[in-house]
């Protein structure tokens, strides 16, 4: 007999910072089964600008953390992902993808090598259950595969003033922490953390792992952080809205939009995260065949030439109005001052300078394909 609750969608989950977001006046939405702040009273544009000029503080506690431990941990992760995990040094991280046998992307993720027998993979929030089942299906007998997502808090601290502000809260020297490195035995504002120099904003910055119970205390300390004596607080809370425009300006792909199980890393412009010289990983044969035959479509970045904003799902059409591609991400770029987007087009239209047409709800708007990210930070 079916109970009243059977068949209903599960209640959205809350991160450890949910009540603090409410206290800050955030507008909360259901994002992939999580109640998350989309913006605060200052608004998306101001949050975006604060991250580009100061420091943005992001709740990313909804992301998943899966630990691989044991003598065969490295071997297991090498089987699961397309990147060169075998040559990853302890304390280093690697952005890569996990693929199906077809070459389609299971998820894009970051692998951190904690020790010779311990690796941590951070996965997208909407994919935690799927990824965990997939990991265990393929290598669950090789090593311990432990889901620590519920016990782990994760806060991103991003922007040009991030290092100066974070240094005031920790005795750990940050000068020598390079991009895609992680320190696993540090404290920030008295909270035990691991500090990774990674992020999703096209800015310099850090991601701080802590226990879920300590996340609220760490969040409040980061919001109050200053870049130096006498300076005003640099930490600005940033929601999902600005997180999306920040990553889009950097042409950083979003799983579920730009990347799916129906797209391959070669089509998505992520061939650089695939190491064909490493031992067999799942999907390698399919990707080798695709590399040999050549891809038929590519993910490109484009700038709107006409008046209009490209949105996820809009058609890219040819001169007759026939659909030839699709917009996967699109929004105004507050820093670059242009309406920008990403989408899949036939290879023949993928070169920079090529004009394409986007169907914006019945209005045909011209756009131009561009190479590289829309925004690059000053180094």
Beta strands, then each sheet from edge to edge (+ up, - down):
strand 1: 13-14
strand 2: 27-31
strand 3: 34-39
strand 4: 55-59
strand 5: 64-69
strand 6: 93-99
strand 7: 105-115
strand 8: 118-123
strand 9: 144-147
strand 10: 152-158
strand 11: 182-188
strand 12: 191-196
strand 13: 205-211
strand 14: 235-238
strand 15: 297-304
strand 16: 315-317
strand 17: 323-333
strand 18: 338-346
strand 19: 355-360
strand 20: 363-370
sheet 1: 1+ 3+ 2-
sheet 2: 11+ 12- 13+ 10- 4+ 14+
sheet 3: 6+ 7- 8+ 5- 9+
sheet 4: 15+ 18- 17+ 16- 19+ 20- 15+
end
